[in-house]
Amino acid sequence: MGEPAKGEYAKGEYAPGKVPVGLRVGHLLRINSYLDYAILSMWAGRRAGVVMGMAEASVRGAGPGGPHGPDEEILARLRDLIGEAREYYATDDFPAAMARMRVAQDLVVLHAIRLSGE
């Protein structure tokens, strides 16, 4: 059996030091696109609850590095922010909901930029 070839990974969790930066950045960019759609839906007032749920689902579960991976801290923050945004939106507190969604999006983008510089 031995170790996987370069660029391949064994089944199971990734080792945190072996998760490719491109995979991590791609995962963050996917989350960013869901946040974009959710923010636009909130402004348009069309299906915002559904699209915010999609954004929330995009951060559910572990990232590319597994449950103890290198991006779990930011994913936990995003889960909290998006969850709060959905709660505020459900109570018609648009400014508070939008603020949390924008902070979540800024965190994702800044983290992706930081990773891209590695």
C-alpha positions as CSV (number, residue, x, y, z in Angstrom):
1,M,0.0,0.0,0.0
2,G,2.5,2.7,1.1
3,E,2.0,6.4,0.9
4,P,-0.2,8.1,-1.7
5,A,1.6,9.5,-4.8
6,K,2.1,13.3,-5.0
7,G,-1.2,15.1,-5.4
8,E,-3.2,12.0,-4.2
9,Y,-4.6,11.5,-0.7
10,A,-5.6,8.3,1.2
11,K,-9.2,7.8,2.2
12,G,-10.2,9.5,5.4
13,E,-9.2,12.8,6.8
14,Y,-6.5,15.0,5.3
15,A,-3.5,15.7,7.3
16,P,-3.6,19.4,8.1
17,G,-0.1,20.0,6.7
18,K,-0.9,18.2,3.5
19,V,-4.1,20.0,2.4
20,P,-3.3,21.8,-0.8
21,V,-3.7,25.6,-0.6
22,G,-5.6,25.6,-3.9
23,L,-8.2,23.3,-2.4
24,R,-8.6,25.4,0.7
25,V,-8.9,28.6,-1.4
26,G,-11.4,27.0,-3.8
27,H,-13.5,25.9,-0.8
28,L,-13.5,29.5,0.5
29,L,-14.4,30.9,-2.9
30,R,-17.4,28.5,-3.1
31,I,-18.6,29.7,0.3
32,N,-18.0,33.3,-0.9
33,S,-20.3,32.8,-3.9
34,Y,-23.1,31.5,-1.7
35,L,-22.7,34.6,0.5
36,D,-22.8,36.8,-2.6
37,Y,-26.1,35.2,-3.7
38,A,-27.5,35.5,-0.2
39,I,-26.6,39.1,0.2
40,L,-28.1,39.9,-3.3
41,S,-31.3,38.0,-2.4
42,M,-31.6,39.9,0.9
43,W,-31.4,43.3,-1.0
44,A,-33.8,42.1,-3.6
45,G,-36.2,40.6,-1.0
46,R,-36.6,37.5,-3.1
47,R,-36.1,34.0,-1.6
48,A,-33.6,35.4,0.9
49,G,-34.4,32.8,3.5
50,V,-33.8,30.0,1.1
51,V,-30.5,31.4,-0.2
52,M,-29.3,32.3,3.3
53,G,-30.0,28.6,4.1
54,M,-27.8,27.6,1.2
55,A,-25.0,29.9,2.5
56,E,-25.4,28.3,5.9
57,A,-25.3,24.8,4.5
58,S,-22.0,25.7,2.6
59,V,-20.2,26.1,6.0
60,R,-21.8,23.1,7.6
61,G,-19.5,20.2,8.3
62,A,-15.7,20.1,8.1
63,G,-13.5,21.9,5.6
64,P,-10.9,20.2,3.3
65,G,-8.6,19.5,6.3
66,G,-11.2,17.6,8.2
67,P,-12.7,18.4,11.6
68,H,-9.3,19.6,13.0
69,G,-8.1,21.2,9.7
70,P,-6.4,24.5,9.3
71,D,-9.6,26.4,8.3
72,E,-11.9,25.2,11.1
73,E,-11.6,28.3,13.2
74,I,-12.8,30.5,10.4
75,L,-15.6,28.1,9.5
76,A,-16.8,28.1,13.1
77,R,-16.9,31.9,13.0
78,L,-18.8,31.8,9.7
79,R,-21.4,29.3,11.1
80,D,-22.0,31.6,14.0
81,L,-22.3,34.8,11.8
82,I,-24.6,33.2,9.2
83,G,-26.8,31.6,11.9
84,E,-27.1,35.0,13.6
85,A,-27.9,36.7,10.3
86,R,-30.7,34.2,9.6
87,E,-32.2,34.8,13.1
88,Y,-32.1,38.6,12.6
89,Y,-33.5,38.4,9.1
90,A,-36.4,36.2,10.4
91,T,-37.3,38.9,13.0
92,D,-37.2,41.6,10.2
93,D,-34.0,43.2,11.5
94,F,-32.5,43.7,8.1
95,P,-29.5,46.0,9.1
96,A,-28.3,43.5,11.7
97,A,-28.7,40.5,9.4
98,M,-26.9,42.3,6.5
99,A,-24.1,43.4,8.8
100,R,-23.4,39.8,9.8
101,M,-23.5,38.6,6.2
102,R,-21.1,41.3,5.1
103,V,-18.7,40.5,8.0
104,A,-18.9,36.8,7.1
105,Q,-18.1,37.6,3.5
106,D,-15.2,39.9,4.4
107,L,-13.7,37.2,6.6
108,V,-13.9,34.6,3.8
109,V,-12.3,36.9,1.2
110,L,-9.6,38.1,3.5
111,H,-8.7,34.5,4.5
112,A,-8.6,33.4,0.9
113,I,-6.3,36.4,0.0
114,R,-4.0,35.5,2.9
115,L,-3.9,31.9,1.8
116,S,-3.2,32.9,-1.8
117,G,-0.1,34.7,-0.7
118,E,1.5,31.6,0.7
